[in-house]
Amino acid sequence: MLSPIQTRRHFIKKVEFEVIEETHKDGEDEIKFSLKTQKHKNHWHVILGVKFGPIDNKSTSHFKGEIVMEGLFDIANDFPEDKVKDLVKMNGSAILYGAIREMMIILTARSNFGPLELPTIDARVFLNLNKEKKPAKKKAKKATKKKNSVDPTDKK
């Protein structure tokens, strides 16, 4: 059975990427999301932006920048009309975020510092994104060769 949301296509709108040579052990990094959705004729446009980098120019990561992707999505005709916008925001954004995570690994894997893997997130964060005054934030973690696991200290 197919999902009620189907991807027509997705593409890169913007890539900004910078390597930070000097890092700080006491620094803090963050990820900020921006989201725009719009119905256009018989499909939906979703534009998801992810900014990543240091807070107050003190970074524990060696990277900062922004990646913006746009996706075009079709919604099944029999999907309840009152739930379409939430479906588009949550699932459309999750699809684009997965593509952005992959792009981040590709960009950083060839650096001297190894890959940066954006955290896996709960896609429900996108439902309330434009209702908040500040963009949603998540911490980025540098990928390690030991294991790929969830940070147990990350309190949600």
C-alpha positions in Angstrom: 0.0 0.0 0.0 1.4 3.4 -1.0 1.6 6.4 1.4 -1.0 9.1 0.9 1.9 11.5 0.1 4.0 10.8 -2.9 7.2 12.7 -3.9 7.1 14.1 -7.5 10.7 15.3 -7.1 13.0 17.2 -4.7 16.0 19.4 -5.4 18.6 21.6 -3.8 17.8 25.3 -3.5 20.8 26.5 -1.5 24.0 25.1 -0.1 26.3 27.2 2.1 29.2 25.3 3.8 32.2 26.4 5.7 34.9 24.5 7.6 35.8 25.9 11.0 39.4 25.1 11.8 39.4 26.0 15.5 36.9 24.5 17.8 36.1 24.9 21.5 35.5 22.2 24.0 33.0 24.4 25.9 31.3 25.5 22.7 27.8 24.6 21.6 26.3 23.9 18.2 22.8 24.1 17.0 20.5 23.2 14.1 17.7 25.6 13.1 14.9 24.6 10.8 12.8 26.8 8.5 9.8 25.5 6.7 7.4 26.9 4.1 4.5 24.9 2.6 2.2 26.0 -0.2 -0.5 24.4 -2.3 0.0 24.9 -6.0 -2.7 23.6 -8.3 -2.9 19.9 -7.8 0.4 19.4 -5.7 2.2 20.9 -2.7 5.5 22.7 -2.5 7.6 22.2 0.7 10.8 24.2 1.3 12.9 23.0 4.2 16.0 24.9 5.4 18.5 23.6 7.9 21.1 25.9 9.4 23.9 24.4 11.4 26.8 25.8 13.3 28.1 27.4 16.4 26.3 29.5 19.0 28.3 32.6 19.8 31.1 31.6 17.5 32.2 28.9 19.9 31.8 25.6 18.1 32.4 22.0 19.0 31.9 21.1 15.4 34.2 21.9 12.4 31.3 22.9 10.2 28.7 25.6 9.7 26.3 26.5 6.9 22.8 26.1 5.5 21.2 23.6 3.2 17.7 24.3 1.7 15.8 21.8 -0.3 12.4 22.0 -2.1 10.1 19.1 -2.7 7.0 18.7 -4.8 4.4 16.3 -3.4 1.1 14.8 -4.5 -1.6 13.9 -2.0 -4.0 11.0 -2.5 -7.5 12.3 -3.5 -9.2 10.2 -0.7 -7.0 11.6 2.1 -9.1 13.7 4.5 -8.9 17.3 3.5 -8.6 18.6 7.1 -5.4 16.6 7.6 -3.6 17.3 4.4 -1.6 20.3 5.6 -0.3 18.4 8.6 0.6 15.4 6.4 2.5 17.7 4.0 4.3 19.5 6.9 5.3 16.4 8.7 6.0 13.8 6.0 7.1 16.2 3.2 9.6 17.8 5.6 10.8 14.4 6.9 11.5 13.3 3.3 13.5 16.5 2.6 15.3 16.3 6.0 16.5 12.8 5.1 17.9 14.2 1.8 19.6 17.0 3.7 21.1 14.6 6.2 22.6 12.6 3.3 23.9 15.7 1.7 25.6 16.7 4.9 27.4 13.4 5.2 28.5 13.6 1.6 29.8 17.2 2.1 31.7 16.5 5.3 33.0 13.0 4.7 35.9 14.3 2.6 37.0 16.8 5.2 40.0 16.4 7.5 37.6 16.2 10.4 35.3 13.3 9.2 31.6 13.3 8.6 29.0 15.3 10.5 25.8 13.4 10.8 22.7 15.5 11.6 20.6 13.9 14.3 17.5 11.8 13.5 14.5 13.8 14.7 10.9 13.3 15.5 9.1 14.6 12.4 6.3 16.0 14.6 8.7 18.9 15.2 7.7 20.2 11.8 3.9 20.4 12.7 4.5 23.4 15.1 7.5 24.9 13.4 5.8 28.1 12.0 3.7 28.5 15.2 6.8 29.1 17.3 8.5 32.5 17.6 12.0 31.0 17.3 13.1 28.3 14.8 13.2 24.8 16.1 16.6 23.8 17.3 18.4 20.5 17.6 22.0 19.7 18.5 24.3 18.2 15.8 26.6 15.4 16.7 29.8 14.5 15.0 29.7 10.9 13.6 32.1 8.5 15.3 33.5 5.3 13.9 32.7 3.5 17.1 29.0 3.3 16.7 26.0 5.1 15.2 23.6 5.5 18.1 21.3 7.9 19.9 22.8 10.2 22.5 21.3 9.0 25.8 22.1 12.4 27.3 19.9 14.2 24.8 16.8 15.2 26.8 13.8 15.9 24.7 
